[in-house]
Amino acid sequence: MGDTSNQNATPNSFVRPQYFFITGFSNIPHAQYYFIFLCLVYVVTVLGNSFVTLIIYVDRSLHTPKYMAIFILAVADLGESTAVFPNVINVCLLNIQQITYEACVSNMFFIFFFSSVQSVMLTVLAYDRFVAICFPLRYHSIVTNSSMGIILTVGCIFNFLFMMTSMLLVTRLSFCKSIVIDSYFCDHGPLYRLACNDNLPSNIMAMLFITLHFLLPLFLIFISYVCILLALFKIASWERRLKALKTCFSHLILVSAYYFPILGIYISAMAGSVHRNARIINISLSYAIPAMLNPIVYSLNTAEIKGFVKKMLKRKNAPIRLSTSRSIVPQLHRQLTPLLEMCLAMQVLWLLLSGCLWSPRLLLVVAYGFTCGTSSFACSSPGSDSSVAFACSSFSSLLTSPPRRALTYNFKRDEGYY
C-alpha cells in the first residue's frame, strides 16, 4: 500500500485523521508461517502466566514480597500480549490494516504501559536478589510486604502518568501527510514521525522512555549483580557460591531476553539504517518471547512453586469421600484440593465457551446444575431437545436419588481412577 495522504490539508492546519493504516508484515516473505509461530507463543504465554497467577492467588504461603512482584509481572505479560496480539490477527489473518485514531492511541498506551511495568518488575526482582544475597540476615526486615507494596504501587503509578503524558502529546500532533504506520501495531516512534507540526515534545518523551525504562533499569540490574558477585567472592565454599548464584540464572535469562533485542535495535539505528523487516521481526520477538519465558524460565522454576505443585500431587492419592445427596457441590468444594479445584474451574470455563457455539440450552442446564446443585430448571422447560432431555434425566437421577451409602473414590492410577 502506498502512502495515504490528506489531500486538502496544509502544513499550517491541524489534522486529526479518522484512522491509520498499519503495514505490519505485508512486505515480509512467508509471513503466514511467522504468524503461526506468534500464535503458539501467545497461547503458551496466556496459559503459563494464567497458571502462575492462579497458583500465587490460591497458595497463601506465596503471598510474600518476591511473589508480589512475580504476580504483577505475570499480569503485565498477559496485558502486553493481549494488547499486541489482536493487531497481529487483524493484519496477518484478517488482512485488516485500518485502525481508528482512538483505538490506535489506546492500543499504544496499553502496550507501552505493560512493557514499562515489565521493566520495573525485572528491576525489582534484581533488587530482591541483591538484598537476599548481600544482606541475608536482614532480608525479612528490609524486604517486607509493605515496602514491596509501596515500591510496586509507586512504579505502576509513575508508568501510568508517564504514558498518559505521552499519549496527550500524541493527540496534539497533526497528521497532514501520510497516515501509514510502518509497524505491526501503533508504535510510538513511527507514529509521531508522521506528524507535520512540531513533534519535539514527543521525541523528548521517546528519549525519556528509552532512558527511564531501558537504560536506567539495565544499569541498576548491572550494579545489583556486581554487588552480588562481590558478595559471593567473600564466601569460602564453592558449593555455597553456586547455590546462591543458581537463584540468579533464571532472572539473568529474562533480563537478556527482554533488554538485549531492543538495545540491539537502538544501537543499530544509531550506527546506520536498519532494514524494515529486521526491525519489525526483532520488535515483535522482543514483545512476544520475554512474556512467554517469564513463567517457564523464572516463575514456575522457583522452589516455592515447585514445592506447591509437588504437595498438590502428593495429596492427589488421598481418598475422597463423596455423597450422592443434594449437598454434593459443597462437599466437592470442601474436600477437593485447590489444584483440582483450579482444573475443575478451567473445565467449566471451557464448557461455557464451547457451549455458546454448540448447544446453548445444554450449556444452561449444566451450568445451572454446577452452581445450584438442582435439576428442576432444565427438566421443566418445554420444547427441550434430546441432548437437553438426556442431560436433565442424568443430572436429576444423580441428585434426587436417596443417599443410601457413601461412595469412596480413590484417585490412584493402579485402580483405574484419575
Phi, psi and omega in degrees: 000134178280175181293131178259121187242159172270107190292322186270004183271150176241159182299336182272350181267151178266121184238124173245106184291156177285335183205164172239163173246130180254117182287324175063227183262028187294328183260008180266124180293143180056043182292337182293327178289322177294326176296319177298319178298317179294326176297315178297319178298319181294319179297315179296322179298313182294314181295313183296311182289327175295320178296320179296314180296322179294317180297314181294324180290322185282314185276112182290340178290344178268005178277066182240167181303317181299315183281346168296316178293321179294323178296313178296323178297318178294320177296319178296321177298316178296317181294316180294315181296320180290332177284328183276318192296322177303326176294322178295320178296315181297318185282315187273316187269310184269351180057039177256108182260356183265136177220139182291161182298313182295318179295325180294315180294319178296316178299318178298318181299310185292322181296311183285331176294309180293328177294320178293325176295321176302315180297319179295318182293322177296323177292319179296320178293326174295320176297321177298317178293323180298314180291321183295326184266320183278328180229065186295326182285337181255010186299311185288342176271335179272308182264093178249169178298323180292312180295319178293321177298321178294316180298313182293319180294314179297318179297315181292320179294318178299315179297321179297312180294322179298313181290326176296320177296319178297319180291324177296322177292327177294322180293346177271359181275144178252129183248082181265359180246242183282147174238025179260117180269121184274068178199180180259003171209180180285081182281140185294315183298303178299335182283309185289340176287346177280348185291145179259357173254192185291116179250020180298318177300319177293325177295320178295318178296325177295319178294320177295322178298316179297319183289313187280331187249356177231304185288312180296312176299321179294323177294317178295321177295320179297316179297321179299316183284335172295316177295324178295317179295320178296323177290325180290330178293339178279349179276129184286321186277131177290328179295318178291326177298311181294324179295319178288322181287334180297330179289349182258346185298314182298319179295321178296324177297316180294319178298317179295317182291332183273313189271321190294319177298320180291318177296325177298321178294315181294319180293320178294322179294325178288323182286327181181189182284142177252134179299141185302312182297320179295321180294315183292317180295319180295318180294318180297321178290323180293336175271330187271314189292312180300321179295330177282323184283334184306309179287330185283310187278322189251298191296305182287352181263001180283154184295325183293315180290322175300317178297323178295316180294318178297321179296320178292323179291326177291322179287352179295330183278355180288136179293143181238124181262126181236148177244147182269026177277184181288348179268027183294324181291314174299325178293320176300318181295325182280326192262330180289147179286159180302325180294319178292328176295321177295318178298319178296320179295321178294322178293320178295320178298318178296322177297319180296318181291316182285328181293331178297336181265331189260298184218092183300323181291321176295323176299317181297320180296310184292318180296319179294322178294322179293321187275323187253340180071034179220158182237013184285344185287304189288323185289338179271353181281131181284156175073025181287142179280183185294322181294321178293319180296320178296316179296321179298311184295320181292314182290323180293319180295329180289318187274329185269351179290143182292145181284077183293318181208159179275141178263136179250119179253130178242111184278067176243138185295325185287344178262002174088008179253142182233000000 
